């Protein structure tokens, strides 16, 4: 029996016999599974290659995070070097190195 058919049967049973806790739980479970299947289908992840696709997406996301962290690290290092260079130029100016040259 397909999930939509099972859900229709459970809904009919709940309507005719009254909604017992077991029937309500079964309805929720079947509805959840049906909704999950629909979502996976809409995302294109309902085939056998979906697990590999998700693995590739995870690798791509990790590579992006690594690149972003590396770029920030390089920027901070560059900013520190620039600040130190300006500090050395300021010290040289204060000591009058320009007059000696």
N, C-alpha and C positions, 0 to 999 in steps of 0.2 A: 504494500500500500504506500502510495506517495505521501509526502508530508502534507501537501494541501488537502488531500483526501482524508488523511488521519485527523487533521485539524477540523475539517468540516464534520467528521463523525463525532469528534469530542464535543464540538459546539452543539450539535444536534442532541447528543446525550445529555449535556448540561441543561439544555432548554427543556427537554422532555421530563427528565428525572429529577431535576433540581441540581444545583451545583454543589456537589460534595467536594471536600478538600482534595481528594485524590484526583478528581476530574479537573478541578481548577489548576492543580499543579501540572497535570498532563497537558492542558491547554497552554499554559505559560511555557512549558518546555518545548512543545512543538512549534509554538509561535516564535520563540527565540531562535530555534534552529533554522526555521524557514527564513527569518529576517537575516540571520548571519549568512545563509546561502545566497540570498539576494544581494547583500552588500558585497560579498566576495565576487559575485558575478559582475556587478556594476563596476568594481575596481579592476576587473580583468584578472582576478586571482583565483579563479575557480578551476583551473586546469592542473595537469600534473607538473608543469614547470613552475608553478607559483612559489614553491619553497625555494627553488634556485633564484627566482627573481627577487624574492625578499632578501635572500642572502647577498645578492649583488647590491641591492639598495642599502643594506646595512653597511657594506664595505664602502660604498660611495659616500654615505653620510659620515663614516669614520674618517675617510680621506679628507672630506671637507673640513671637519673639525680639526684634524691635524694641520692642514694648510692654514686655517685661520689662526690657530695657536702659534704656528711658526711665523706667520706674518706679523702678529702682534709682538712676538719676542724680538724679531728683527727691527721693528719700528722703535721699540723701547731701547734696544742697544744703540741704534743710530742716534736717537735723541740724547742719550747719555753721553755718547762720544762728542756730539755737537756741543753740548753744554760744557763738557770738559775742555774742548778746544777753545771755546769762547772764554772760559776761565783762564786758561793759559795765556791767551792773547791779552786779556785784561791785566794779568800779573806782569807780563812783559812790558806793557805800556806803562804801568805804574813804576817799574824799575828803570825805565828810561832806555830800554834796549834799542829803541828807534834812533836815539841820539848816537849810539855807538856804531850803528850800521852806517 
